[in-house]
Amino acid sequence: MTSSSSASPSPSSATAHVIACGAIARHIDDIARRRGWALDIHPLPPLLHNAPRGIAGAVEAEVVALQGDSARIIVAYADCGTYGALDDVIERFGVHRLRGEHCYDVFAGSGEIAAMLENQPGTYFFTDYLVKSFHRSVVVELGLDRHPELRDDYFGNYTRVVWLAQQPTAELRVAALDAADLMGLPLEEIVVGDLGLEAQLELLLR
């Protein structure tokens, strides 16, 4: 699946293919339009995060398919639970990825995330995408729609939810509160925007 940004390239930016986690592809497209970057965005299924062993292979398949094109290839994933497998692909093909262990580092900064986890190790993070897709990505995938009694088995060791909000709205706040309530956890909202992602993309495009 390919989604091409219709934005015109600025003189300082080069056309590039972006192999992106589907959970952040929309943010990348928004940034590209705002900055005038000509990016050809190739989103991979967001549910790969529920089976991260498949991320490296999926990224590799996209890289192979795009080789031969003169455009640069960049990978809009952090490590995302691949435990170095994605970096093996990155190194073999000479491409680059977003810095960090996960997209929370990208949006909020690795130091900030580390500090929050040090303060409360039992922190569960939301992004806008996870708020929007919580029922499909979490409830259905974990079987909580069929077995709600398993809630504490999954979330009993967590102490709070921190929503790293990119574009918060009243509707999303209601959805985030509902999701945290289903988990039996208090919700904290921190507006981080998408400037961290934008800064990393700019570096990769250079």
C-alpha positions in Angstrom: 0.0 0.0 0.0 1.5 3.3 -1.0 0.3 6.8 0.0 2.1 9.6 -1.9 2.1 13.1 -0.3 0.8 15.6 -2.8 3.0 18.4 -1.3 5.5 20.0 -3.6 9.2 19.5 -2.7 11.1 22.5 -1.3 14.5 23.3 -2.8 16.3 21.8 0.2 14.4 18.5 0.3 14.8 15.4 -1.9 12.1 13.0 -2.9 12.2 9.9 -0.7 10.4 6.7 -0.1 9.4 6.4 3.6 8.6 2.9 4.8 6.5 3.8 7.8 4.7 2.1 10.7 1.0 2.5 9.9 0.4 4.0 13.3 2.5 7.1 12.4 2.0 7.3 8.6 -0.7 9.9 8.9 1.5 12.1 11.0 4.3 11.8 8.5 2.0 12.8 5.7 0.8 15.8 7.7 4.4 16.9 8.3 5.3 16.4 4.7 2.5 18.6 3.6 3.3 21.3 6.1 7.0 21.3 5.2 6.6 20.8 1.4 8.5 17.5 1.3 7.8 15.2 -1.6 7.5 11.9 0.2 6.2 8.6 -1.1 4.9 6.9 2.1 4.6 3.1 2.3 2.6 2.3 5.5 3.0 -1.2 6.9 0.2 -2.7 9.1 0.1 -1.1 12.5 -0.9 -4.5 14.1 2.7 -5.7 13.4 3.4 -4.1 16.8 1.4 -6.9 18.3 3.8 -9.4 16.6 7.1 -7.4 16.3 9.0 -10.4 15.1 7.4 -9.6 11.7 8.5 -6.0 11.5 12.1 -6.6 10.2 10.9 -9.0 7.5 8.2 -6.6 6.4 10.5 -3.7 6.2 13.1 -5.7 4.3 10.5 -6.8 1.7 9.6 -3.1 1.1 13.3 -2.1 0.9 13.9 -4.8 -1.7 10.9 -3.8 -3.7 12.0 -0.1 -3.8 15.6 -0.7 -4.7 16.7 0.5 -8.0 14.7 3.7 -7.7 16.9 6.8 -7.5 14.9 8.1 -4.5 16.3 7.7 -1.0 14.7 5.1 1.3 14.2 5.9 4.9 12.5 3.7 7.6 10.0 5.4 9.9 10.3 2.9 12.7 12.2 2.9 16.0 13.4 -0.5 17.2 9.8 -1.2 18.2 10.4 -4.5 20.0 12.5 -6.1 17.3 15.5 -6.4 19.6 18.0 -5.4 17.0 16.5 -7.4 14.1 15.4 -4.2 12.3 18.9 -2.8 12.7 20.3 -5.8 11.0 18.1 -4.9 8.0 19.1 -1.3 8.2 22.8 -2.1 8.2 22.6 -4.7 5.4 20.8 -2.3 3.0 22.5 0.9 4.1 19.3 2.7 5.0 18.4 4.6 8.2 15.6 4.5 10.7 14.2 6.7 13.5 16.2 6.9 16.7 14.8 5.3 19.8 13.4 2.1 21.2 9.8 2.9 20.3 7.6 5.7 18.9 7.2 7.1 22.4 10.8 8.1 22.3 10.3 9.7 18.9 7.3 11.8 20.0 8.3 12.7 23.5 12.1 12.2 23.6 14.0 9.2 25.0 15.1 11.1 28.1 11.6 12.1 29.0 10.2 8.6 28.5 13.1 7.2 30.6 12.3 9.7 33.4 8.6 8.8 33.4 9.4 5.1 33.6 11.9 5.7 36.4 9.3 7.6 38.3 6.6 5.0 37.7 7.8 1.8 36.0 4.2 0.6 35.6 3.4 3.3 33.0 1.4 2.3 29.9 1.7 4.7 27.0 -1.0 5.8 24.6 -0.5 7.7 21.3 -3.3 9.3 19.3 -3.3 6.2 17.1 -3.7 3.8 20.0 -6.5 5.9 21.5 -8.4 5.8 18.2 -7.7 2.1 17.6 -7.8 0.9 21.2 -10.8 -1.5 20.7 -9.3 -3.2 17.7 -5.6 -3.1 18.7 -5.9 -4.0 22.3 -9.4 -5.2 23.3 -9.9 -7.5 20.4 -6.3 -8.5 20.0 -6.1 -9.5 23.7 -9.5 -11.2 23.7 -11.0 -8.8 26.3 -14.1 -8.4 24.2 -14.7 -12.1 24.8 -13.1 -12.5 28.2 -13.2 -9.2 30.2 -12.2 -11.1 33.3 -8.7 -11.2 31.9 -8.2 -7.5 32.4 -6.2 -7.7 35.6 -4.0 -10.5 34.2 -2.9 -8.1 31.4 -2.9 -4.7 33.2 -2.6 -5.6 36.9 1.0 -4.6 37.1 0.5 -1.2 35.5 -0.2 1.9 37.7 -1.2 4.6 35.2 -1.7 5.4 31.5 0.1 8.4 30.0 -1.3 9.7 26.8 1.4 11.3 24.6 -1.1 13.4 22.6 -0.1 14.6 19.2 -3.3 16.4 18.2 -5.7 16.1 21.2 -9.4 16.8 20.7 -12.4 16.5 23.0 -13.4 13.4 21.2 -10.0 11.8 21.7 -10.0 12.8 25.4 -13.3 10.9 25.9 -11.9 7.9 24.1 -8.6 8.0 26.1 -10.6 8.2 29.4 -12.8 5.3 28.3 -9.8 3.1 27.4 -8.0 3.9 30.6 -11.1 3.2 32.6 -11.5 -0.2 30.8 -7.9 -0.9 31.9 -8.7 0.2 35.5 -6.0 2.8 35.4 -5.8 6.6 35.9 -5.1 8.7 32.8 -2.5 11.5 32.4 -2.4 13.6 29.3 0.9 15.2 28.0 0.7 17.1 24.8 3.8 16.4 22.8 2.7 17.2 19.2 4.7 15.8 16.3 7.8 18.1 16.4 10.0 15.2 17.6 9.0 13.1 14.7 9.4 16.1 12.3 13.0 16.7 13.6 14.0 13.1 13.1 12.5 13.0 9.6 14.4 16.1 8.7 17.7 14.6 9.8 17.0 11.4 7.8 16.1 13.4 4.7 19.5 15.2 4.9 
